[in-house]
Every structure is written in structure tokens, then in C-alpha cells.
Amino acid sequence: MIELNAATLASGGMVERLNEEIQKAVMNCLDINTEATKLRTVTLKIKIKPDKSRCFGEVSVETSSTLAPAAPLSTSISMSTDLKTGEVSAAEVGQGENPGQEILPGVEGSMRGKVTDFADGKSAAAGK
């Protein structure tokens, strides 16, 4: 009779699957899109179901891992309603932008992003 050995159980399949789950957990730890310090778990479950005679048993090996989910992304949006028409608008605010900041005429060319309208109603395309 062959002695039971974790390294050779299921023709080495148990160790192979366990190594796969450990690799998934390590790769998840290195993924910059996940929380760095979140706990990762690798689980190995061995189930033995004996028959009525207790001379034989079916062995089931299950491996799994609990990984950190992708970290949430965040951004800011500017929202407004045109009081004359009731039209609602929203736009993503670029990094460092302040949607409430007044824009000085003549400096729009040196600003990042695209200025389309000024507070006085003149269009940037029309040349102030």
C-alpha cells in the first residue's frame, strides 16, 4: 500500500492547485489597482468520505482564494441646471480644475483644457 502523502495526493494535483491559488494571491498583492494592506486568503479543503465498510474513502480536494477587489476609482463632476431652459448638464472636472473659478478674458489659451464659454455669455470660439 502506498502511504498517504500530501505531495503525491491525486498524483500531485493537490499541491499543484494549492500553488496556483498562492500565485493568484501573490499576484493580487502586487496589483496596484487593489488595496495594498487588504488580507488575502488561500484555502485548502480536503474532504474524506468513507464507505459503509470504512475500508475505502473518496477524497475531494478543493482550493480557493479570497483576493482583494479592485480599488474604487474616484473623480469629480460639475453639475448644473440652466434656469432658463431647465437643461441639466454635467461634466467631469479635470485634476486641478475648479468649476466655479472665474476665467479672465485673454488667458484661456494658456490654460489646460478647453474653454468654451465665458460667464459674460461670449464664446471662446468667437474670440471673446
KARAUR-V814692 format. One record per backbone hydrogen bond with DSSP energy under -0.5 kcal/mol. CO is the residue of the C=O (numbers start at 1). NH is the residue of the N-H. E is the energy in kcal/mol with one decimal. If there is no record, write none. Layout:
[[CO & NH & E] [CO & NH & E]]
//
This chain:
[[5 & 8 & -1.1] [5 & 9 & -1.3] [8 & 11 & -1.2] [9 & 12 & -0.7] [9 & 14 & -1.4] [10 & 13 & -1.9] [12 & 16 & -2.0] [13 & 17 & -2.6] [14 & 18 & -2.4] [15 & 19 & -2.6] [16 & 20 & -1.9] [17 & 21 & -2.0] [18 & 22 & -2.2] [19 & 23 & -2.4] [20 & 24 & -2.1] [21 & 25 & -2.2] [22 & 26 & -2.4] [23 & 27 & -2.7] [24 & 28 & -2.2] [25 & 29 & -1.9] [26 & 30 & -1.7] [27 & 31 & -0.8] [28 & 31 & -0.5] [30 & 32 & -0.5] [31 & 34 & -1.6] [33 & 71 & -4.8] [35 & 38 & -0.8] [41 & 66 & -2.9] [43 & 64 & -2.0] [45 & 47 & -0.5] [45 & 62 & -3.1] [47 & 60 & -2.8] [48 & 50 & -0.6] [49 & 58 & -2.6] [51 & 54 & -1.3] [56 & 51 & -2.5] [58 & 49 & -2.9] [60 & 47 & -3.1] [60 & 62 & -0.5] [62 & 45 & -3.3] [64 & 43 & -3.1] [65 & 67 & -0.6] [66 & 41 & -2.1] [69 & 35 & -0.6] [76 & 93 & -2.8] [78 & 91 & -1.9] [80 & 89 & -2.8] [81 & 83 & -0.7] [82 & 86 & -3.4] [87 & 82 & -3.0] [89 & 80 & -2.4] [91 & 78 & -3.0] [92 & 94 & -0.5] [93 & 76 & -0.5] [94 & 97 & -2.2] [98 & 101 & -2.0] [102 & 104 & -0.5] [104 & 107 & -1.7] [107 & 110 & -1.3] [108 & 111 & -1.1] [113 & 115 & -0.5] [114 & 116 & -0.6] [116 & 124 & -1.8] [116 & 125 & -0.5] [118 & 121 & -2.0] [122 & 118 & -2.4] [123 & 128 & -1.2] [124 & 127 & -1.2]]
//
